[in-house]
Amino acid sequence: MSFNQLPEEVLLRHILSFAEITIFDLQSLMFSCHTLYRVIRNSNELWRLKFSTRWPQIPIKHQERNEKIWYERVALAIRAVKKVHSTVQEMSFQCYPLNQSPLSAVDKLITGQHPIPECVQHELELMASTMNENLTTQYYARDILTKVKSRLIEHKFQDLMAQPESQISLVEGAALISQWFEMGMLTQTSLSDIRQSIEDLVERVRRLANSMMDNVECSFSTTGACHSFEKAKEILDLIHLVMFREIGFEPCHIYRLSLDHYCSIVEVLKTKHGCKMLLTIIFQEVAKKLGIPLQIVIYGERSFSGEKNLLLRWSENPGEVDGDRIYYIDVCAEIYESLQPCHRYPPAMGRPASSAHKVFQQMMSTILEQLRGHWGSFINFTGKGNDNDFRLLIRLAIIISPRDKNLVLEYTNLCLVLSLQLEDAVQLLQSVGLQGHQMMKKCAEKLCKQQILIIAAKFVCNRPPTLRYAVGLVMEYISMPDFYFNHSQPCVIVSWSPNFQKSEQWKTVNRKRKLKGVKRQDQAYYHILVKNAPSGFIGLNVPEETLELPHDILITHELLGSDFGGNGYFERFDGRSYLHTNSPAKLLQSAMQLMESSRRRDPQT
């Protein structure tokens, strides 16, 4: 019996459904004969199975399971995957020598008529993983992945804030802020994980209530809001008992928290220590799930903890903002007392409930004020330097408050200083009506200079015969006292110049410290990446006499796969040198020849 004569049920359930048979295998089989094309093309369940196998991180809604959409959805997802691969492969040619993927390319991946951003993100995560041996592909996949995540977080936050105020989930907004600080990681904490942690808290409160009194469960089983003062107080006391006594949640002074810890609801749920705002949001969400609607009220000046005073408000009549039936809760008070009458907190009386926008805006305002005052030297959540971290924080603040012109100008200034994300800065200036501002002119000028650099880099520059070392060679750098390091360090050569030149990259590295001087400037200079360099340290421009040939050493550096400062990019390491993608054999041969010639000229090396 031939393959296509088998019963359809046997083909679909016992052969084609195997995990080893991929989507591309099915597509090949479809075009082998008319029978297989019809059977495979019309099997909705088979395509749904292949979709969930290939992209397990994308949840399938219950109503979608039986819809006749899965062949088309798989086709769109495969198209998105191919688009990701082609985009990443083109980045080096488009971005060299700046090694910044343009936002226009990122937006094309996640927008369009039928975008599947989850598939795009998953494929970039695979390409950016350490399993990928091509350093260039890995570098640009990571760079694009970070920008895709930032764009997706921005879109999700905009969708969240567009909902009616009563439907906005503060936990979801806090989760998005947490994910912003995880952009540099290959995996992010999902909203479902955070919701599950909240559900665990709710379940623990229920179990405690059931163990204390049999008739309390009726308070939790209701789907509507609880309007009884006694029942509400009883439930809120149990929530506080579970969170702050049994589990051990503890409010911390803002100065005792790292930046990502202060902003991350994930870290608060994991470590049980956090700022007052996030602990209050968690408490409010647990109470909401137990039938107690609470409102956050932000009032007054900043407290000793570094945050503004905030309370949770409960009313027997949810529409009231003042009166005898209004009660307040200070979740993080040293002596907890639930549902206190409004006269205990005069500054909060008559104040409207703080909107979701106000809550998140207050979080970012607190962060930025502390960073400008005390935290400036402690931020390093991206590993690329404090200035870049601060730039990303300002960008997050703009997502929360998109019409704030002062934030946009501050962000633009940082982009200009760092020569990063100028496209994004231009778009933001236009969005707030600052097209005629001098910052716009500066951005346009810098973008023009960058474009000139990209065009100029397309021309081949022949290596002079006096140059001793080739790009890609692993060397030993003997540092001078006027450079950053003061001892011997393994390094890799990424570019060269016939003599000393102050490139834009060199100025960026050295803009905060004055160089005492260099040795002979008429000798060749090499741009190197140093092993175990500090976070955010780009590289050095060093004279030829400071480099020596070492034994085989593998260099690890975040920029090895990029085009930064080089005449090419590296694809892999062969044990002696990093190989150029375009002509690895030729580069290796050239490197060996240079090594031999250098040894003949200087036997001591």
Phi, psi and omega in degrees: 000131180282167185299318184279359176265356177294150177301147183301321180297320178294316180299312188283317188267335188243353180234299186288342180277354178301142181295333181293337179272111186275175177298320180293328175296317179297318180297322178293318179295324181302324185263014176274329177198164183293323183296311180293327177299313182295315184295312184287317183299324186267001180271093182296319182295322179297316180291326175295320178296316180294324178296312182292333177286318182284325181232071185293340183282349180268114181291143177255119180292150184300320183288345181272347190298321184256005178287146182276064186232354197283330175296316180293321180294319177297319180298318178294320180294318179296322177297320178295321179297315179297323179294322177298313182298315181293323179295314181296318182294331181276346188300317185299317180294322183284327190260341183299133008257020185271340181051041174238117178290133183288146179294332179299321178292323179294315181297326179295332181286330188244006176236177181126191184289317181228070182284145173233078187298331179296322177292321178298313181296317180297318181292321177295323177297321177294317181290332182273354183290161179291348177290339180281117185279342179281110186295324180293313178300317180297317182296308184289330175296319177295317181296313179293322180301316180300318181287325175297315179299318181295320178295317181295319177298318179298314180296319180295321180292321177297318177296321180296314184286345177281349180285160174302146186305323182291342182258356181285127179267117178294329178295319178296318177296319178295325178295320179295322177295320177298317181295332178299323180278357177251012184300326181285349179271154180288331179237148180239152174291132183271157177298325180297324177295319180292318178297324179294322177296321177295318179298323178297321176296316180299315181296324179293323176296318179299316181296320178296318180297317181293328179284336182274320181203134186292328187271004181282337186302331180299334178292331184268337185281345181290142179270343180269179180284148178273122182250009178266127182299316183296314180294318180299315180297320181297314181293316181296323177296321179293319178300314181295321178299315181292312186291311192260344179249309182286308183279324176097028172299141184215127176287143181239148173297143185302329182286344181268359184250141171289163184301309182294331178290319180299322186268351192254113174293335176297313180294323180295315179293332182276314186265345181069014175238138181188178180283164184297322183297311182292323177296322178292321178296317179297314179301315180299318182293320178297316179298320180299318181290342178260014173088017180243099179284124179238150178243139176274134177236117177260131184209164170070191180273177179291139179275183180298334181287352181095354180249160174289153178294139176214148180227163169255136184245136175232143180222141174296331174245104188304341182278346184280147173239356179203148178139180184289340182259024176256131183227151184236154178227128171259097189301321188259016180295148179297321174246105187281131173221119184273151174051063175275145180298156188297333183291349177286341182230072183306319181297339182269348184295133178080353180284139176289160177296140180287132179288166177300320178299318180296320181297310182289325177297321179294321176302310182292324179298317179297316181299309185295322179295320179290322179295320180291338183257309191236329190268356191309325183269003185249354181277131177193053183276347177259344184075014183238022175105152184296320181298318180292321177298317180295323177300316180292327176294317177299322179296320176296319178298326179290324176300320180285322180235076189293346182259007182279106184292325181296320178295319180297317179294321179295318178296317180299319179298318178294322178297320179292318180297317184269352184057043181233146171050042179293327176301314181296318179299318179298315180298321180291319177300319178294323184292335180254014174076030180251037181299329183267004182288152181297334177297324178296319179296318179296320178297316180297319179296319181289322176298321178296317178297320179296320179295323177297319178298318181295317179294316181297329182288348180284346181273139182285135178245113182287140180281128180292152181294341181282349181285127188273326189242147183261157174297135179103345181288138172276126185233173171250121182263118176264103192285156176257156184297339182271000174257182189291315184266154182234027177203178182289135182221134171295144181209172175230138180279128179246344176193174180212164172216148183299333178209179185293127180223138177271089180285170177299322180295318181298320180295323179297316182294319191257013187290341182258000179219141182270125180284131182289337183147164179236168176284202185310125182271355179270002177266168179292145177239146183236140172267125185235153168252128187260139179296139178058035177290155178299156180301132179085357180278117190284308182168182182233151173249106192237154178285156184301325185291348179269001182251139177228156178277122182260185166285172184299123179223132176268128180263136173245123181204140185296340184258008184298326181273001183267179179260013190300118171068009187246171175267010179181187177232164185255140180258321182199171180248131184256009181106340179233319182215160175275132188264137176287137183297320187293320185211072185296320181295318181293320179295317180298315180298318180296320180296316180297320179295318179296321179298315180296316181294325180290324178293323179295320182286329182223089185301336183290335179274000000 
